[in-house]
């Protein structure tokens, strides 16, 4: 089967800017012809990525208890909310998913900018949403007691809101990306969260049920990383072994075409170690375009070329992207 995506560049989505217009105006010419989609972005209130769900989806509810505040954040939203727990045995039922509201509103701006030529006409509108564990990371204690309830709450929300998204935005003009930042550390047992049963099955179960809900005419991508907080990466892996395992299982169980895959590279320039990339030789996703997150502000184009050369020893054909979270940092920090 021929791949639908062969772009050289994936735009991850993080933008340290106030609005889509501000992001698109200086950037359209830079990626013209290199990318297949323009992200809705995490500009403005969405700059905290999955923490935006915590603030806009979980915190306002009377049946969700927030146990104190978290560490001071360097991002515009200030302090991050602390751990949360749901009340009762059924968990909360969310009527709307705020990132979907933001995406639908942003699509109108995207169309206007594309009509004026500021965004190239061939680009799709890319929407990224956090998958189950990343969306509900704050509910660690509740999930440990009852992971099935968390799964049911999230999957009900995803099912209804993806249908709303694809009713508001033509599926042929859309690309959907499922972001997974906490899932990878969970698989490596680094976060203390519950993981009953087979670890990979706990990961692919929701994908098997949810990915077929995305219309076939909408390219679907998976974003696999280790999470980036204001103080740095949640977990620094020794190599790409677990991300490759997760990618292979996701592609095998997708129930539909998996169009593209993002794998986070090493988070700092120490990535001169070729062993980090060696597991790429075991990647089994022939119909999927692979993008490696190996662009780092710290060493720019030179470092990108070096890491691309190292990875090329283990994978023949791939695109590149920024290391996720790097562009959330203010411009004076290198982005």
Backbone bond lengths (Angstrom), bond angles and torsions (degrees), N, CA, C in turn:
res aa  C-N    CA-C-N  psi(-1)  N-CA   C-N-CA  omega(-1)  CA-C   N-CA-C  phi
1 X - - - 1.459 - - 1.522 110.14 -
2 X 1.315 117.37 130.73 1.465 121.09 -178.96 1.527 110.43 -73.67
3 X 1.315 115.53 138.92 1.462 119.87 177.03 1.524 110.58 -69.59
4 X 1.318 116.38 146.32 1.460 120.82 176.39 1.520 112.08 -86.30
5 X 1.319 117.02 -19.80 1.464 121.36 -175.18 1.520 109.00 -124.42
6 X 1.320 116.39 127.48 1.457 122.53 175.42 1.526 111.24 -135.20
7 X 1.305 117.44 24.45 1.465 121.77 -176.30 1.520 111.36 -65.00
8 X 1.315 114.60 155.78 1.460 120.81 177.73 1.525 112.44 -84.58
9 X 1.340 116.63 -20.84 1.457 120.56 -170.42 1.522 110.37 -134.04
10 X 1.328 115.97 135.89 1.459 122.34 169.81 1.516 108.22 -112.22
11 X 1.314 116.12 127.19 1.462 121.23 175.45 1.523 107.15 -88.21
12 X 1.316 116.42 113.29 1.459 120.73 -169.46 1.514 111.91 -66.99
13 X 1.326 118.21 -41.92 1.455 119.52 176.50 1.507 115.14 131.09
14 X 1.324 118.49 -23.53 1.459 120.47 -176.45 1.521 110.84 -80.25
15 X 1.320 116.15 126.21 1.458 120.88 -178.28 1.528 109.35 -137.18
16 X 1.335 118.88 120.17 1.462 120.70 -178.51 1.521 111.67 -81.16
17 X 1.322 116.38 51.12 1.453 122.08 -173.88 1.521 109.55 -130.06
18 X 1.328 116.29 168.66 1.457 120.45 -172.14 1.518 113.60 -83.58
19 X 1.336 118.53 -24.82 1.459 119.51 -172.49 1.523 110.54 -156.62
20 X 1.342 115.19 164.56 1.467 120.61 175.57 1.518 110.84 -61.51
21 X 1.315 118.51 -41.28 1.465 120.65 -179.36 1.524 110.27 -60.14
22 X 1.319 117.55 -44.99 1.460 120.70 179.53 1.518 110.82 -62.03
23 X 1.335 116.44 -36.82 1.459 120.06 -178.98 1.518 111.77 -72.97
24 X 1.328 116.71 -41.03 1.462 120.38 -174.33 1.519 112.92 -76.67
25 X 1.323 117.60 -33.47 1.460 120.29 -172.68 1.527 112.65 -60.13
26 X 1.360 119.65 -48.11 1.468 117.26 178.85 1.511 114.13 -84.12
27 X 1.351 118.07 -11.61 1.448 118.91 -169.27 1.510 116.36 -101.47
28 X 1.333 118.75 -19.35 1.453 120.45 -172.36 1.511 114.06 -55.76
29 X 1.311 117.97 -43.08 1.464 121.02 -177.95 1.530 111.97 -70.38
30 X 1.348 116.54 -26.19 1.459 119.28 -175.59 1.519 112.37 -70.22
31 X 1.332 117.44 -34.71 1.469 118.35 -177.24 1.524 112.83 -111.37
32 X 1.336 117.55 11.93 1.461 119.78 177.78 1.529 110.18 -56.93
33 X 1.326 116.80 123.92 1.452 121.46 178.78 1.511 114.85 83.77
34 X 1.348 118.93 -8.61 1.458 121.30 -177.73 1.516 113.49 -98.82
35 X 1.339 117.05 -26.84 1.455 120.68 -173.64 1.518 110.93 -122.95
36 X 1.328 116.60 159.62 1.461 121.79 -179.00 1.516 112.55 -98.50
37 X 1.349 117.56 -12.76 1.461 120.15 -175.11 1.524 110.15 -151.47
38 X 1.318 114.79 154.89 1.457 121.82 175.79 1.523 107.66 -113.54
39 X 1.330 118.70 123.29 1.460 120.41 -174.01 1.518 112.67 -71.50
40 X 1.342 114.38 147.60 1.457 119.37 171.15 1.519 110.43 -60.32
41 X 1.330 115.11 -26.25 1.460 120.48 172.52 1.514 112.84 84.76
42 X 1.315 115.06 167.51 1.455 122.52 175.86 1.517 108.25 -118.39
43 X 1.323 114.13 39.58 1.458 119.58 -179.58 1.529 109.73 -74.89
44 X 1.325 115.53 162.11 1.452 120.90 175.56 1.520 112.10 62.42
45 X 1.343 116.26 -129.08 1.460 120.80 -173.76 1.524 112.52 -68.08
46 X 1.334 118.66 -15.43 1.457 120.62 -176.90 1.523 113.23 -93.27
47 X 1.312 117.02 11.15 1.462 119.94 -174.39 1.524 112.21 -64.09
48 X 1.326 118.02 -19.67 1.468 120.28 -179.58 1.514 112.93 -88.89
49 X 1.330 118.56 8.57 1.460 124.61 176.46 1.512 110.24 53.74
50 X 1.364 119.64 -122.52 1.460 121.34 -173.97 1.519 111.93 -64.30
51 X 1.325 118.28 -24.08 1.461 119.72 175.60 1.526 111.18 -64.80
52 X 1.343 116.94 -22.42 1.460 119.78 173.69 1.524 110.28 -63.25
53 X 1.330 117.48 -37.31 1.467 120.06 174.40 1.516 110.66 -60.30
54 X 1.327 116.20 -42.66 1.458 119.97 -178.46 1.529 110.44 -60.69
55 X 1.334 115.73 -43.07 1.463 119.79 -176.71 1.521 112.64 -76.58
56 X 1.335 117.26 -35.75 1.458 119.74 -172.56 1.532 113.72 -100.98
57 X 1.330 117.17 -24.35 1.461 121.01 -176.06 1.527 111.05 -102.01
58 X 1.331 117.36 -47.67 1.459 120.91 -172.40 1.532 113.34 -90.68
59 X 1.335 118.16 -48.75 1.455 121.36 -172.90 1.530 114.50 -57.70
60 X 1.334 119.83 -40.56 1.469 118.69 -174.62 1.525 114.83 -69.69
61 X 1.324 119.47 -8.88 1.456 121.18 -171.18 1.526 112.07 -85.31
62 X 1.339 116.58 143.83 1.455 120.98 178.44 1.525 112.08 -75.96
63 X 1.349 118.07 -20.47 1.457 120.90 -178.42 1.525 112.62 -98.63
64 X 1.342 116.97 14.69 1.461 122.78 173.86 1.516 108.21 -122.82
65 X 1.322 116.47 123.01 1.461 121.72 -179.62 1.524 109.58 -98.60
66 X 1.339 116.20 129.50 1.469 122.07 177.48 1.523 107.55 -101.03
67 X 1.341 115.96 119.67 1.460 120.71 -175.62 1.521 111.60 -94.03
68 X 1.297 117.38 74.05 1.455 120.05 176.61 1.496 112.70 84.91
69 X 1.324 116.52 174.42 1.461 121.76 -177.77 1.506 110.04 -102.47
70 X 1.306 114.78 158.02 1.448 121.01 -178.32 1.516 112.09 -91.72
71 X 1.320 115.04 -163.35 1.456 120.87 -177.48 1.521 111.21 -71.14
72 X 1.308 115.90 155.14 1.449 120.99 177.36 1.522 109.96 -61.62
73 X 1.322 116.54 133.18 1.465 121.40 -179.05 1.513 110.40 -102.65
74 X 1.337 116.42 146.69 1.456 120.99 174.59 1.518 111.57 -85.66
75 X 1.337 117.10 -3.42 1.452 120.57 -177.98 1.519 110.69 -84.93
76 X 1.343 117.41 166.21 1.456 120.01 -173.20 1.521 114.94 -60.56
77 X 1.341 120.42 -24.58 1.441 120.71 -177.23 1.524 112.97 -80.04
78 X 1.344 117.48 -1.46 1.453 119.98 174.54 1.513 112.29 76.88
79 X 1.328 116.58 -136.09 1.459 121.34 -175.66 1.514 111.26 -66.98
80 X 1.323 115.42 139.66 1.455 120.84 178.56 1.515 109.55 -90.17
81 X 1.335 117.44 143.80 1.450 121.75 -179.67 1.518 111.04 -64.89
82 X 1.325 115.19 151.24 1.446 120.60 -179.25 1.516 112.32 -84.47
83 X 1.336 116.84 -170.21 1.464 120.90 -179.12 1.524 111.51 -59.26
84 X 1.333 115.07 156.09 1.457 120.45 -177.65 1.521 109.44 -131.20
85 X 1.332 115.19 162.24 1.460 121.49 175.22 1.514 108.19 -145.69
86 X 1.330 116.51 144.68 1.458 118.56 175.94 1.522 109.32 -93.69
87 X 1.317 114.94 154.67 1.452 121.58 179.40 1.521 109.41 -97.51
88 X 1.333 116.72 149.37 1.452 120.72 178.71 1.516 111.89 83.08
89 X 1.326 115.50 -171.32 1.458 121.58 -174.16 1.520 113.52 -107.16
90 X 1.326 117.76 -10.93 1.465 119.76 -175.82 1.520 113.29 -102.90
91 X 1.319 117.32 -10.97 1.456 120.06 -177.83 1.521 111.39 75.29
92 X 1.332 117.86 166.63 1.461 120.86 -179.06 1.520 112.05 -73.38
93 X 1.314 116.37 152.64 1.462 120.86 170.81 1.516 107.46 -113.22
94 X 1.312 116.46 116.25 1.457 122.40 -177.70 1.525 109.49 -91.22
95 X 1.312 116.01 130.59 1.462 120.13 -178.89 1.520 112.10 -80.09
96 X 1.335 117.02 -36.20 1.460 120.98 -177.36 1.522 108.41 -140.00
97 X 1.334 115.47 155.03 1.460 122.89 179.11 1.530 106.57 -109.50
98 X 1.328 118.56 109.98 1.467 119.73 -176.04 1.522 115.91 -52.35
99 X 1.348 121.32 -38.11 1.469 118.76 176.79 1.532 113.30 -60.01
100 X 1.331 117.57 -29.14 1.463 120.17 177.77 1.529 109.51 -72.17
101 X 1.331 116.99 -38.82 1.466 119.59 173.89 1.524 110.57 -58.26
102 X 1.337 115.66 -45.83 1.465 120.34 -179.82 1.526 110.91 -62.87
103 X 1.328 117.39 -40.68 1.462 120.62 -178.63 1.518 111.73 -65.29
104 X 1.323 116.85 -44.10 1.466 120.22 -179.26 1.519 110.51 -63.70
105 X 1.327 116.64 -41.32 1.468 119.54 177.82 1.526 110.87 -66.43
106 X 1.347 116.92 -38.70 1.465 121.15 -178.29 1.522 111.95 -69.78
107 X 1.323 117.37 -27.81 1.457 120.45 -178.90 1.523 111.37 -61.33
108 X 1.328 117.25 -37.15 1.463 119.77 177.00 1.517 111.64 -61.11
109 X 1.336 116.70 -42.19 1.470 120.73 177.07 1.520 110.09 -65.25
110 X 1.331 116.93 -42.07 1.462 121.97 177.82 1.530 110.87 -56.18
111 X 1.331 116.92 -46.70 1.471 120.37 -178.32 1.525 111.26 -64.13
112 X 1.331 116.32 -41.31 1.474 119.06 179.65 1.529 110.63 -65.22
113 X 1.336 117.18 -41.81 1.462 119.88 179.38 1.529 110.99 -68.19
114 X 1.307 117.36 -35.68 1.456 120.36 177.20 1.515 111.02 -68.64
115 X 1.325 117.64 -37.90 1.464 121.05 177.79 1.521 112.17 -63.70
116 X 1.335 116.75 -31.11 1.464 120.37 179.64 1.517 112.81 -86.27
117 X 1.339 117.35 -7.78 1.453 120.94 179.50 1.511 114.97 93.13
118 X 1.348 118.18 -3.08 1.457 119.76 178.60 1.532 110.93 -68.77
119 X 1.308 117.43 -27.94 1.460 123.10 172.37 1.524 106.97 -114.64
120 X 1.333 118.80 128.59 1.470 120.63 -179.73 1.528 112.30 -55.84
121 X 1.318 116.49 143.82 1.457 121.80 -171.57 1.521 113.69 -67.62
122 X 1.335 117.39 -26.07 1.464 118.37 -176.58 1.519 113.18 -78.22
123 X 1.338 118.03 -11.34 1.459 120.20 -173.59 1.527 112.44 -75.95
124 X 1.309 115.27 138.68 1.450 121.59 171.04 1.529 110.16 -83.27
125 X 1.312 115.06 166.21 1.459 121.73 175.21 1.525 107.65 -92.31
126 X 1.332 116.67 118.40 1.460 121.94 -174.38 1.523 110.48 -100.16
127 X 1.318 115.58 124.98 1.459 122.22 178.16 1.520 108.42 -116.03
128 X 1.327 116.79 132.27 1.464 121.71 178.55 1.522 109.17 -118.24
129 X 1.330 116.07 132.09 1.465 120.73 176.57 1.521 108.82 -129.93
130 X 1.334 117.39 144.43 1.464 119.53 178.24 1.519 111.17 -72.09
131 X 1.330 115.74 140.82 1.454 120.16 176.68 1.536 109.31 -78.22
132 X 1.300 115.44 -176.99 1.463 123.47 -166.89 1.529 114.73 -48.47
133 X 1.342 117.22 -60.05 1.460 119.68 -173.42 1.516 111.32 -67.58
134 X 1.324 117.73 -38.16 1.461 120.77 -179.97 1.522 111.34 -68.07
135 X 1.333 116.85 -36.26 1.466 120.25 179.50 1.521 111.59 -69.84
136 X 1.330 117.20 -31.55 1.460 120.86 -172.95 1.524 112.16 -117.01
137 X 1.336 117.21 26.49 1.465 121.06 -174.90 1.519 112.68 -57.60
138 X 1.327 117.66 -30.64 1.464 120.30 -177.05 1.526 112.85 -68.72
139 X 1.336 117.59 -18.54 1.458 121.29 -175.19 1.533 111.73 -90.38
140 X 1.310 117.41 39.03 1.471 120.14 -173.40 1.519 111.93 -57.12
141 X 1.332 117.84 -47.14 1.461 120.20 -176.52 1.521 111.52 -67.83
142 X 1.338 117.07 -42.39 1.461 120.14 178.57 1.525 110.82 -63.98
143 X 1.334 116.71 -39.45 1.461 120.45 -179.76 1.520 110.56 -66.80
144 X 1.329 116.99 -37.50 1.460 119.92 179.19 1.520 110.62 -61.79
145 X 1.339 116.69 -36.81 1.461 120.09 178.24 1.527 112.14 -75.75
146 X 1.333 116.49 -36.31 1.468 118.95 -169.83 1.527 110.42 -152.14
147 X 1.338 118.63 74.61 1.470 120.27 -178.11 1.525 112.72 -64.75
148 X 1.335 118.06 -28.68 1.460 120.22 -178.35 1.529 111.61 -64.68
149 X 1.334 116.76 -37.20 1.467 119.05 177.96 1.519 110.57 -64.88
150 X 1.337 117.26 -43.28 1.467 119.91 177.49 1.520 110.31 -57.98
151 X 1.334 116.70 -44.36 1.454 120.41 -178.95 1.523 111.03 -60.56
152 X 1.328 116.25 -44.70 1.471 120.03 -178.14 1.522 111.60 -65.62
153 X 1.327 117.41 -40.69 1.469 121.18 179.56 1.524 110.28 -62.74
154 X 1.338 116.47 -47.84 1.463 119.37 -177.84 1.521 111.33 -66.67
155 X 1.311 117.44 -44.65 1.463 119.77 -175.25 1.524 112.07 -67.97
156 X 1.327 117.31 -32.21 1.460 120.26 173.57 1.527 110.18 -63.61
157 X 1.329 116.40 -44.91 1.464 120.83 179.36 1.528 110.36 -63.46
158 X 1.313 117.56 -48.32 1.466 121.89 -178.28 1.522 110.52 -59.26
159 X 1.312 116.83 -47.13 1.468 120.91 -176.60 1.522 110.93 -58.54
160 X 1.312 116.83 -49.35 1.467 120.10 -177.19 1.526 112.12 -69.06
161 X 1.334 116.45 -39.84 1.455 118.95 -173.07 1.524 113.16 -80.52
162 X 1.323 118.60 -29.23 1.468 119.49 174.03 1.524 109.57 -68.22
163 X 1.310 116.61 -36.18 1.467 119.16 174.70 1.522 111.10 -64.05
164 X 1.327 116.78 -40.38 1.473 119.72 177.75 1.524 110.43 -65.33
165 X 1.338 116.96 -41.01 1.460 120.85 179.53 1.517 111.18 -60.67
166 X 1.338 116.76 -48.13 1.461 119.83 -175.61 1.524 112.49 -77.69
167 X 1.330 117.37 -11.09 1.457 119.96 170.52 1.524 110.53 -81.56
168 X 1.348 117.02 -30.52 1.461 121.43 -178.01 1.521 112.72 -87.66
169 X 1.331 117.55 -29.88 1.473 123.04 -178.92 1.512 107.76 -119.58
170 X 1.329 119.11 125.92 1.468 120.18 -179.79 1.522 111.26 -55.15
171 X 1.331 118.69 126.07 1.473 120.48 -178.82 1.525 113.17 -54.25
172 X 1.337 117.87 -30.31 1.455 120.63 178.93 1.512 114.09 -74.44
173 X 1.323 117.10 -8.01 1.469 121.81 178.71 1.520 111.42 -110.35
174 X 1.339 116.18 8.86 1.451 122.09 -169.69 1.524 110.49 -119.36
175 X 1.326 116.59 149.90 1.464 123.68 164.67 1.520 106.39 -130.75
176 X 1.322 116.74 134.61 1.462 120.88 -177.22 1.516 109.89 -116.33
177 X 1.324 115.03 132.05 1.460 121.47 179.79 1.517 109.15 -120.69
178 X 1.334 116.89 129.43 1.455 122.90 176.26 1.520 108.07 -98.91
179 X 1.323 116.07 117.47 1.463 121.52 -175.05 1.527 110.79 -95.03
180 X 1.314 115.68 131.98 1.456 122.04 179.72 1.517 109.74 -129.74
181 X 1.329 116.54 104.66 1.458 120.96 179.31 1.520 111.87 -107.73
182 X 1.337 117.38 -38.64 1.463 120.55 179.64 1.516 111.94 -86.82
183 X 1.327 117.66 -21.42 1.457 119.77 -176.29 1.519 112.85 -61.61
184 X 1.329 117.54 -40.34 1.463 119.70 -178.42 1.526 112.27 -67.90
185 X 1.332 120.31 -48.06 1.465 118.34 174.64 1.527 112.75 -59.34
186 X 1.330 117.62 -34.96 1.466 119.83 175.98 1.515 111.18 -59.30
187 X 1.323 116.13 -43.16 1.461 119.13 -178.15 1.527 110.75 -65.06
188 X 1.297 117.15 -27.64 1.457 120.04 179.56 1.526 111.70 -93.89
189 X 1.363 115.66 9.16 1.465 121.79 176.84 1.530 112.18 57.18
190 X 1.327 115.69 39.54 1.458 119.06 -177.38 1.523 112.98 -97.40
191 X 1.340 118.82 -11.99 1.463 119.06 -171.09 1.514 113.93 -112.81
192 X 1.321 119.14 -6.89 1.446 120.53 179.15 1.513 114.45 80.43
193 X 1.329 117.85 4.42 1.454 119.45 179.07 1.528 110.49 -78.75
194 X 1.343 115.22 156.06 1.458 119.79 -177.87 1.518 110.93 -65.36
195 X 1.307 115.54 145.98 1.468 120.35 178.24 1.525 107.51 -149.89
196 X 1.333 116.33 68.92 1.451 121.28 -176.60 1.523 110.40 -68.91
197 X 1.329 116.64 143.39 1.450 120.33 178.01 1.513 111.70 76.98
198 X 1.318 114.99 -167.14 1.453 121.25 -179.68 1.517 110.74 -63.73
199 X 1.333 116.48 131.80 1.460 120.06 -172.95 1.521 112.71 -63.92
200 X 1.309 117.00 -43.44 1.458 118.97 -179.09 1.522 111.63 -72.05
201 X 1.312 117.72 -32.89 1.461 119.56 176.90 1.519 110.57 -66.02
202 X 1.324 117.73 -38.41 1.466 120.69 176.84 1.528 110.27 -62.14
203 X 1.314 116.21 -29.60 1.457 120.42 178.22 1.520 112.27 -77.24
204 X 1.336 117.29 -47.03 1.461 119.43 -172.68 1.519 113.41 -83.28
205 X 1.333 117.70 -16.79 1.455 119.78 -178.67 1.520 113.12 -53.19
206 X 1.345 118.73 -54.27 1.467 119.66 178.56 1.531 112.66 -62.53
207 X 1.338 117.15 -36.11 1.462 119.38 178.87 1.519 110.74 -62.82
208 X 1.332 116.52 -42.35 1.462 120.72 -179.83 1.527 111.10 -60.13
209 X 1.334 116.34 -35.14 1.458 120.27 -178.14 1.523 112.87 -85.34
210 X 1.332 117.72 -32.77 1.463 120.51 -169.77 1.523 114.47 -97.61
211 X 1.321 117.86 -34.94 1.456 118.92 -174.42 1.528 113.54 -62.62
212 X 1.340 119.79 -35.67 1.469 118.34 177.47 1.529 113.82 -65.16
213 X 1.337 117.89 -12.00 1.465 120.48 177.58 1.526 112.36 -73.52
214 X 1.323 116.86 -18.08 1.464 121.26 -179.54 1.520 108.22 -81.10
215 X 1.346 118.40 125.53 1.477 120.13 -178.13 1.528 111.59 -54.93
216 X 1.328 115.96 143.30 1.458 120.73 -178.29 1.524 112.20 -60.65
217 X 1.330 117.85 -30.42 1.465 119.31 -179.48 1.522 112.91 -74.66
218 X 1.329 117.04 -6.59 1.465 122.37 176.76 1.520 109.68 -97.71
219 X 1.328 120.01 114.37 1.466 120.02 174.05 1.517 110.61 -57.53
220 X 1.333 115.45 136.61 1.459 121.96 -177.33 1.518 109.74 -118.70
221 X 1.325 116.16 132.44 1.452 120.91 179.18 1.515 111.82 -128.20
222 X 1.330 115.42 156.07 1.459 122.81 174.22 1.518 108.81 -116.80
223 X 1.310 115.40 136.12 1.461 122.72 179.30 1.525 107.05 -114.06
224 X 1.327 116.53 111.67 1.458 122.02 -177.93 1.520 109.68 -111.82
225 X 1.323 115.86 120.49 1.462 119.59 -179.93 1.521 108.73 -150.21
226 X 1.335 116.87 -168.60 1.458 121.92 -177.61 1.528 112.60 -119.11
227 X 1.319 116.84 15.19 1.458 119.17 176.29 1.511 112.33 77.39
228 X 1.328 115.78 139.54 1.458 121.60 179.15 1.520 109.19 -129.82
229 X 1.312 116.70 117.89 1.454 122.63 175.69 1.525 108.97 -99.53
230 X 1.341 117.84 169.61 1.468 118.85 179.01 1.523 113.39 -56.76
231 X 1.329 116.82 -28.22 1.466 119.27 -178.38 1.518 112.57 -90.68
232 X 1.323 118.15 -4.26 1.447 120.63 178.25 1.511 111.81 137.95
233 X 1.349 115.79 -168.68 1.441 121.93 -176.78 1.525 110.46 -73.66
234 X 1.358 116.59 142.64 1.454 121.34 -179.97 1.526 110.61 -61.58
235 X 1.303 116.78 -42.28 1.463 121.81 -178.28 1.512 108.75 -149.58
236 X 1.313 116.75 133.15 1.457 120.26 178.12 1.522 109.59 -103.20
237 X 1.326 117.81 111.01 1.459 120.26 -177.74 1.529 111.64 -76.25
238 X 1.316 115.11 159.22 1.465 119.76 176.44 1.518 111.76 -75.66
239 X 1.345 116.17 -29.93 1.458 120.63 -179.02 1.522 108.08 -161.03
240 X 1.325 116.76 -171.69 1.458 122.43 -176.33 1.528 113.33 -92.22
241 X 1.324 117.57 15.34 1.466 120.83 -172.40 1.532 112.42 -56.50
242 X 1.333 116.69 -51.18 1.466 118.51 -175.22 1.517 112.19 -70.45
243 X 1.317 117.43 -36.71 1.465 118.44 178.50 1.531 110.46 -64.50
244 X 1.322 117.50 -38.37 1.463 120.50 178.61 1.528 110.21 -66.38
245 X 1.330 117.95 -42.49 1.463 120.27 176.87 1.526 110.93 -60.06
246 X 1.322 116.11 -45.09 1.462 119.87 -179.80 1.524 110.65 -63.52
247 X 1.327 117.05 -41.46 1.462 120.90 179.83 1.519 111.34 -62.71
248 X 1.327 117.50 -44.68 1.460 120.89 -180.00 1.524 111.35 -61.73
249 X 1.311 117.24 -43.95 1.465 120.50 -179.92 1.525 111.11 -68.43
250 X 1.323 117.27 -36.42 1.462 119.97 177.81 1.523 110.83 -64.72
251 X 1.322 117.49 -46.24 1.464 120.89 -179.44 1.524 111.06 -63.48
252 X 1.318 117.08 -37.71 1.461 121.03 -178.70 1.524 111.93 -69.74
253 X 1.327 116.71 -29.10 1.460 121.02 -174.11 1.521 113.95 -110.35
254 X 1.319 117.73 12.65 1.463 120.63 -172.21 1.527 112.89 -66.60
255 X 1.312 117.97 -33.30 1.456 120.02 -177.16 1.514 113.43 73.87
256 X 1.305 116.84 7.74 1.464 124.39 177.18 1.527 107.66 -167.02
257 X 1.313 116.45 178.11 1.460 120.29 178.56 1.525 110.21 -65.99
258 X 1.328 116.42 130.17 1.462 121.76 169.60 1.521 106.02 -100.38
259 X 1.331 116.36 107.36 1.464 120.46 -168.47 1.514 113.81 -80.40
260 X 1.314 117.43 -37.29 1.462 117.66 179.88 1.515 110.62 -149.48
261 X 1.314 114.27 162.57 1.448 122.38 -172.66 1.520 108.39 -143.31
262 X 1.319 115.98 130.00 1.461 121.65 175.20 1.524 108.22 -109.79
263 X 1.328 116.20 127.36 1.457 122.17 174.93 1.525 108.36 -119.18
264 X 1.315 116.28 123.24 1.462 120.12 -179.42 1.513 110.56 -68.69
265 X 1.311 116.08 133.94 1.451 121.17 175.65 1.508 110.71 -84.79
266 X 1.322 117.51 -167.19 1.462 120.62 177.35 1.520 110.51 -69.66
267 X 1.331 118.04 145.75 1.460 120.35 -172.57 1.516 115.48 -83.04
268 X 1.309 118.34 -1.40 1.455 119.07 -179.00 1.526 109.82 -148.00
269 X 1.322 117.37 168.56 1.470 120.14 -174.77 1.520 115.50 -66.99
270 X 1.353 118.83 1.46 1.463 119.30 176.66 1.530 111.34 -65.95
271 X 1.341 116.63 -0.65 1.457 122.14 -171.23 1.524 113.70 -71.41
272 X 1.313 118.24 25.79 1.462 120.25 174.18 1.520 111.33 -76.13
273 X 1.328 117.05 -1.46 1.460 122.21 -179.28 1.528 109.53 -84.97
274 X 1.327 117.11 111.64 1.467 120.25 -177.92 1.522 112.21 -67.60
275 X 1.339 118.15 -22.24 1.460 120.61 178.97 1.527 111.78 -61.07
276 X 1.313 117.27 -26.79 1.463 119.96 179.03 1.523 110.88 -58.75
277 X 1.324 117.18 -36.78 1.460 122.54 -173.91 1.529 113.31 -92.90
278 X 1.329 117.68 -11.33 1.466 121.05 -173.42 1.530 113.75 -54.29
279 X 1.347 121.20 -37.32 1.470 119.68 179.79 1.521 114.13 -61.90
280 X 1.317 119.08 -14.89 1.468 120.71 177.58 1.523 111.38 -59.89
281 X 1.319 117.56 -23.41 1.468 120.82 178.16 1.524 111.66 -64.82
282 X 1.348 117.34 -19.72 1.463 121.92 -178.85 1.526 112.42 -96.78
283 X 1.322 118.22 5.56 1.457 121.17 -179.25 1.531 109.73 -70.21
284 X 1.329 117.18 130.82 1.470 122.39 -176.65 1.528 109.41 -125.13
285 X 1.303 116.06 67.06 1.466 122.05 179.72 1.529 108.86 -133.18
286 X 1.333 119.20 65.86 1.470 121.20 -170.65 1.521 114.15 -65.17
287 X 1.335 118.46 -25.60 1.464 120.79 -178.53 1.520 112.67 -95.61
288 X 1.324 116.21 9.69 1.466 121.69 -173.32 1.518 110.14 -116.65
289 X 1.325 117.13 133.25 1.464 121.01 174.84 1.523 108.40 -78.72
290 X 1.319 116.29 126.62 1.455 122.12 -178.63 1.521 109.47 -99.49
291 X 1.331 115.74 131.57 1.465 122.30 173.03 1.524 107.96 -119.42
292 X 1.317 116.34 131.33 1.462 121.33 177.99 1.526 109.32 -103.94
293 X 1.324 115.18 129.13 1.467 120.38 179.58 1.511 110.77 -82.27
294 X 1.324 116.04 78.53 1.468 120.80 -173.12 1.526 112.35 -119.32
295 X 1.326 117.71 10.16 1.458 120.54 174.40 1.512 110.08 -88.54
296 X 1.331 117.00 123.52 1.463 121.81 -178.66 1.523 109.65 -125.91
297 X 1.339 117.77 133.51 1.471 119.40 177.74 1.523 113.14 -58.57
298 X 1.335 116.84 -28.54 1.468 119.60 -172.31 1.512 113.28 -63.09
299 X 1.353 118.09 -35.65 1.464 118.27 -177.26 1.524 113.28 -128.98
300 X 1.330 117.93 7.33 1.458 122.62 167.79 1.512 115.64 56.46
301 X 1.343 115.07 -144.04 1.463 121.57 -173.31 1.530 111.98 -64.38
302 X 1.314 116.70 -36.93 1.470 119.41 -179.28 1.523 110.84 -62.53
303 X 1.306 116.98 -46.19 1.463 120.61 178.71 1.518 111.81 -65.84
304 X 1.334 117.00 -37.99 1.460 120.37 177.51 1.520 110.77 -60.84
305 X 1.323 117.62 -44.80 1.463 120.90 178.87 1.536 110.95 -62.48
306 X 1.323 116.34 -39.93 1.470 119.46 -179.57 1.529 110.87 -64.64
307 X 1.331 116.98 -47.12 1.464 119.85 -179.18 1.529 111.37 -68.10
308 X 1.327 116.58 -34.64 1.466 119.11 176.95 1.530 110.45 -63.06
309 X 1.313 116.32 -40.37 1.461 120.13 178.40 1.526 112.04 -63.71
310 X 1.318 116.99 -40.72 1.458 120.26 178.68 1.523 111.07 -64.74
311 X 1.344 116.51 -44.38 1.463 119.82 -178.94 1.519 111.75 -67.15
312 X 1.322 117.28 -31.01 1.470 121.39 -176.61 1.520 112.85 -64.62
313 X 1.304 117.25 -16.57 1.463 119.91 176.62 1.524 111.62 -71.15
314 X 1.348 117.35 -15.76 1.459 120.98 -173.94 1.521 113.77 -122.96
315 X 1.324 118.23 -13.11 1.459 122.01 178.30 1.521 107.51 -143.90
316 X 1.326 116.50 131.96 1.466 120.70 -171.39 1.514 113.95 -76.99
317 X 1.319 117.46 -39.74 1.457 120.50 -169.00 1.517 109.28 -137.81
318 X 1.322 117.24 121.02 1.456 120.39 179.40 1.519 109.67 -159.57
319 X 1.329 115.45 158.75 1.450 121.65 173.00 1.519 109.75 -100.78
320 X 1.317 115.91 179.69 1.457 120.46 -177.27 1.524 110.19 -127.84
321 X 1.325 114.48 163.54 1.459 122.35 177.88 1.520 107.60 -154.26
322 X 1.317 115.37 168.60 1.462 119.30 171.70 1.516 109.45 -69.59
323 X 1.328 115.93 152.16 1.455 119.46 168.92 1.522 107.32 -63.49
324 X 1.335 116.84 128.85 1.467 119.54 -171.21 1.523 110.89 -63.47
325 X 1.325 114.18 141.47 1.446 121.17 -178.69 1.512 113.57 88.75
326 X 1.344 118.00 -18.13 1.466 120.31 -176.49 1.515 111.70 -61.36
327 X 1.336 116.66 -38.51 1.453 118.92 -176.13 1.517 112.81 -86.64
328 X 1.328 118.08 4.61 1.458 119.20 170.92 1.517 110.97 -75.85
329 X 1.310 115.94 -20.21 1.462 119.57 -177.09 1.522 109.56 -73.98
330 X 1.318 117.81 146.36 1.461 120.36 178.05 1.509 111.74 -57.21
331 X 1.350 115.41 156.91 1.459 120.11 -174.42 1.524 112.18 -57.23
332 X 1.324 117.64 -33.25 1.453 118.24 -177.43 1.524 112.10 -68.76
333 X 1.354 117.75 -11.42 1.454 120.97 177.64 1.511 111.76 -91.41
334 X 1.315 118.20 5.49 1.457 119.15 170.65 1.494 116.35 118.02
335 X 1.348 120.16 -6.20 1.455 119.24 -177.80 1.507 111.54 -90.01
